[in-house]
Amino acid sequence: MTSDIDPAEPQGDTAAPPSRRAAAEPSEADSIGMRLRAERLKQGMTLGRLSEEAGLSIGALSQVERGLVSPTVRTIYAIAGVLGISPAAVIDPVGAQAAAPEDSPFIVRRTAQPKVLDTNGVTKLLATPIGHSRYKGYVVTIAPGGSSGENSYAHEGEEVGVVTAGSFSLQIEGRIHLLGPGDSFTFPSTLRHRFFNDGDVPAEVIWVNSTS
C-alpha cells in the first residue's frame, strides 16, 4: 500500500512554519515603500520627477519603493514633501489617522497642519486636507540662508503664492525677483525655478501648487 503523505511534511498542523509565515509578512521598509509608491502612482508622478524634486537619485527611490532599504527620516520627509502628504501618515498611517482632529474634511487647524518638509532652512506645513490631490497649499517658512537648493528645477503644474512676512528671492528662468510682504506670484511650474532667502529674517509664504 502506498501513502499520499510526504514524510518530509509535518503532520497535525497544516499551517506554514513560523519562519515561512514571517517571510510572507511585509517588513516596515516594505510597507513604507508600498505606501510611497501607491501615492506617487495615484498622483501620476514619474520616478524621474520625484527624483528631481526630492533631490534623491532614481535608483535610491526605486530601492525605497521596493522595500530594499529602510529610508531615513530625512528621506521620508523629502519624498512626502514632494507628494504633499504627511510623513507621519507614511510611517504610521493608523496612528496618524487616530491623531487627526475630528473636524470637517474641508478644514485643517493650524495646530494639525503636518510638517512635510524640514531641510536646508526650509519648512513646509501642509495647509490643505490630506487626500485633496489637485491643489496642495503650504505654509512655507524660509530661514535666513535657506533655499530650495543650488539648482533650479521644473515640473508639471502651476504655482501661486503670497508673501505674508519677511522677504525672499524667487528665480524663474534665470531672472531673480525679490519679494516682500504682500507681494504675490503665479507661474507655470514647467519654467525652471528656485528660491532662497538672503535676508536677516525668516520669510513666510502661502504657497499653492496644482498638479495639472
Summary of the structure (lengths in Angstrom):
residues: 212
radius of gyration: 22.3
end to end distance: 71.0
largest distance: 91.6
contacts: 572
relative contact order: 0.12
helix: 30%
strand: 26%
